[in-house]
Amino acid sequence: MDFKTTSNSGDEDEDSGQMADINIVPLVDVMLVLLIIFMVTAPLSIGGINVDLPSSKARSTGMAENRVVLSINVRGNYYIEKMEVLAANLDQRLLEIYQNREKKELYIRADKGVVYGRVVDAMSAAKLAGVTKISMLTQAPSKPDKG
């Protein structure tokens, strides 16, 4: 099938029209670069507060996109995402967050040196706020060198 364009001058032998093809190779290149950038930065977006997570041999499950992460540092301070929350206000703050949420999931990142009671207090506050699923985030064990 041969497509020809005609000009207003009536000269049908002269092929002055251009094909309107989209060159998708640069688009694919840009998309691959963006994909690599998101793959590298996604694990970094979970953090924010410096927490030394305990290691676990259990395989982790995926995190939800619209997640709430509660971090507890070694001093026992609470952080929701990157904002510090006082222990006295934790119940109220979690209640505000989960009041209109459909998925009531909470991810807890607790430093391995934190007092166990601080983690229990956070879990209790989450349950009072209506959280139905609490997940503890851990670090994958480091592989020993075979050298």
C-alpha positions as CSV (number, residue, x, y, z in Angstrom):
1,M,0.0,0.0,0.0
2,D,1.6,3.2,-1.1
3,F,0.5,6.6,0.4
4,K,1.1,9.7,-1.6
5,T,0.4,13.3,-0.6
6,T,-0.5,15.9,-3.1
7,S,0.3,19.5,-3.0
8,N,-1.9,22.4,-4.0
9,S,0.1,23.0,-7.1
10,G,-1.2,19.9,-8.7
11,D,2.2,18.2,-9.2
12,E,1.5,14.6,-8.2
13,D,4.9,13.3,-9.2
14,E,6.8,15.3,-6.6
15,D,6.8,13.6,-3.2
16,S,7.0,16.6,-0.8
17,G,4.9,15.1,2.0
18,Q,6.4,13.7,5.2
19,M,5.3,10.5,7.0
20,A,4.1,11.2,10.5
21,D,6.0,8.4,12.3
22,I,6.8,8.7,15.9
23,N,10.3,7.6,16.8
24,I,9.8,5.7,20.1
25,V,13.5,4.7,20.6
26,P,14.3,7.9,22.6
27,L,11.0,7.5,24.6
28,V,12.0,3.9,25.5
29,D,15.5,5.1,26.5
30,V,14.0,7.7,28.8
31,M,11.5,5.3,30.3
32,L,14.3,2.8,31.1
33,V,16.4,5.4,32.8
34,L,13.4,6.5,34.9
35,L,12.7,2.9,35.8
36,I,16.3,2.4,37.0
37,I,16.1,5.6,39.0
38,F,12.9,4.5,40.8
39,M,14.3,1.1,41.4
40,V,17.4,2.5,43.1
41,T,15.5,5.2,45.1
42,A,12.5,3.2,46.3
43,P,14.3,1.3,49.1
44,L,15.7,4.6,50.3
45,S,12.2,6.2,50.7
46,I,11.3,3.8,53.5
47,G,13.9,5.2,55.8
48,G,14.4,8.7,57.0
49,I,15.1,8.1,60.7
50,N,18.4,6.4,61.6
51,V,17.3,3.0,63.0
52,D,19.5,0.0,63.4
53,L,17.0,-2.8,62.5
54,P,17.4,-6.3,63.8
55,S,18.1,-9.0,61.3
56,S,15.7,-11.8,60.5
57,K,16.0,-15.0,58.5
58,A,12.3,-14.8,57.5
59,R,11.6,-13.5,54.0
60,S,9.9,-10.2,54.0
61,T,6.6,-9.4,52.3
62,G,5.9,-6.4,50.1
63,M,4.9,-3.1,51.5
64,A,1.8,-1.3,50.5
65,E,2.0,1.8,48.4
66,N,0.0,4.0,50.7
67,R,1.8,2.9,53.9
68,V,2.3,4.4,57.3
69,V,5.7,3.7,58.9
70,L,6.2,4.2,62.6
71,S,9.9,4.4,63.5
72,I,11.3,4.1,67.0
73,N,14.9,5.1,67.5
74,V,17.3,3.8,70.1
75,R,16.3,6.5,72.6
76,G,12.7,5.4,72.3
77,N,11.4,8.4,70.4
78,Y,8.5,7.9,68.0
79,Y,8.5,9.1,64.4
80,I,5.6,8.8,61.9
81,E,7.3,9.0,58.5
82,K,9.9,11.7,59.4
83,M,7.9,13.7,61.9
84,E,8.6,13.2,65.6
85,V,5.5,12.4,67.7
86,L,5.5,12.6,71.5
87,A,4.6,9.5,73.4
88,A,1.7,11.3,75.0
89,N,0.3,12.2,71.6
90,L,0.9,8.9,69.8
91,D,-2.6,7.5,70.4
92,Q,-4.3,10.7,69.1
93,R,-2.0,11.0,66.1
94,L,-2.6,7.4,65.0
95,L,-6.3,7.8,65.5
96,E,-6.2,10.9,63.2
97,I,-4.3,9.0,60.5
98,Y,-6.5,5.9,60.5
99,Q,-9.8,7.6,61.0
100,N,-10.7,7.7,57.3
101,R,-8.3,5.0,55.9
102,E,-9.7,1.9,54.3
103,K,-6.5,-0.2,54.8
104,K,-5.5,0.0,58.4
105,E,-2.0,-1.3,58.2
106,L,1.0,-0.1,60.2
107,Y,4.7,-0.8,59.6
108,I,7.0,-0.5,62.7
109,R,10.7,0.1,62.3
110,A,12.2,-0.3,65.8
111,D,15.9,-0.1,66.6
112,K,17.3,-3.3,67.9
113,G,18.4,-1.5,71.1
114,V,15.1,0.0,71.9
115,V,13.3,-1.0,75.2
116,Y,10.7,-3.6,74.4
117,G,8.0,-1.6,76.3
118,R,8.3,1.2,73.8
119,V,7.4,-1.2,71.0
120,V,4.5,-2.6,73.0
121,D,3.2,0.9,73.7
122,A,3.3,1.7,70.0
123,M,1.4,-1.5,69.1
124,S,-1.2,-0.8,71.8
125,A,-1.7,2.8,70.5
126,A,-2.1,1.3,67.0
127,K,-4.7,-1.2,68.1
128,L,-6.6,1.6,69.9
129,A,-6.6,3.6,66.7
130,G,-8.2,0.7,64.8
131,V,-5.1,-0.7,63.1
132,T,-5.9,-4.3,61.9
133,K,-2.5,-5.3,60.6
134,I,0.9,-4.5,62.2
135,S,4.1,-5.5,60.5
136,M,7.6,-5.3,62.0
137,L,10.3,-4.3,59.6
138,T,13.6,-6.1,59.8
139,Q,16.9,-6.2,58.0
140,A,17.8,-9.1,55.8
141,P,20.8,-11.0,57.3
142,S,24.1,-10.2,55.7
143,K,25.7,-13.1,53.8
144,P,29.0,-14.3,55.2
145,D,32.1,-13.9,53.0
146,K,33.2,-17.2,51.5
147,G,36.8,-16.4,51.1
